[in-house]
Amino acid sequence: MVGFLLAMDIVVLPELVKALAPAEWKNTYLAMLTFSGLIVAGLAQPFVGRASDNTQSPLGRRIPYILWGGASVSLALIGVGFAPNYLTLFGVWLFIQANFNVGYGPYQALIRDLVPLNRIGVASSIKILADAIGAGALGAICSSLLGRAAGGPIQLWVWLSLGVIATFIAVATIITSLAVRAKEATANVS
């Protein structure tokens, strides 16, 4: 999740905004995009968190939200690649932020749900380390891909970067969902 944000906020979005916004306003447009995403995140998480706390489904409380968020964001990245102008990119980014946070809030709650109280600090540290590794990997891959454009057409490299990000999200969503489901199944048996 953190890798997605780092790759998009620091690597991909600046390149897209540079191509879609007037040169003298590119930093302002990028700041508006980033700040608006934070506002959407702040508005979405309390509602989604409350909903996931009260959800009862065959997949558990959190997995439906994680699956929704992962699938929606992965698919919406197509809209980022096809955005013909800044306003479209802005709308797609707000949609992505809303759906990203549908999955992210419940994902954050997993530690409290699945880890014994005396191990929450260790689990949080491992989660932070995993987030940092994912962020570094996605950031490095996307930077390397976009760097290959070297002043030439960047569109192919943007699409490859978006594909890598979508693949990472899909794989992480599947692994997380399967691991949580397995942990909940063993907890229900004992």
Secondary structure as the mmCIF struct_conf table of DSSP 4:
data_model
#
loop_
_struct_conf.conf_type_id
_struct_conf.id
_struct_conf.beg_label_comp_id
_struct_conf.beg_label_asym_id
_struct_conf.beg_label_seq_id
_struct_conf.end_label_comp_id
_struct_conf.end_label_asym_id
_struct_conf.end_label_seq_id
HELX_RH_AL_P HELX_RH_AL_P1 VAL A 2 LEU A 6
HELX_RH_PI_P HELX_RH_PI_P1 ALA A 7 VAL A 12
HELX_RH_AL_P HELX_RH_AL_P2 LEU A 13 LEU A 20
BEND BEND1 ALA A 21 ALA A 21
HELX_RH_3T_P HELX_RH_3T_P1 ALA A 23 TRP A 25
HELX_RH_AL_P HELX_RH_AL_P3 LYS A 26 ASP A 53
TURN_TY1_P TURN_TY1_P1 ASN A 54 ASN A 54
TURN_TY1_P TURN_TY1_P2 PRO A 58 LEU A 59
BEND BEND2 ARG A 61 ARG A 62
HELX_RH_AL_P HELX_RH_AL_P4 ILE A 63 PHE A 82
BEND BEND3 ASN A 85 ASN A 85
HELX_RH_AL_P HELX_RH_AL_P5 TYR A 86 LEU A 114
BEND BEND4 VAL A 115 VAL A 115
HELX_RH_3T_P HELX_RH_3T_P2 LEU A 117 ARG A 119
HELX_RH_AL_P HELX_RH_AL_P6 ILE A 120 GLY A 147
TURN_TY1_P TURN_TY1_P3 ARG A 148 GLY A 151
BEND BEND5 GLY A 152 GLY A 152
HELX_RH_AL_P HELX_RH_AL_P7 GLN A 155 VAL A 189
#
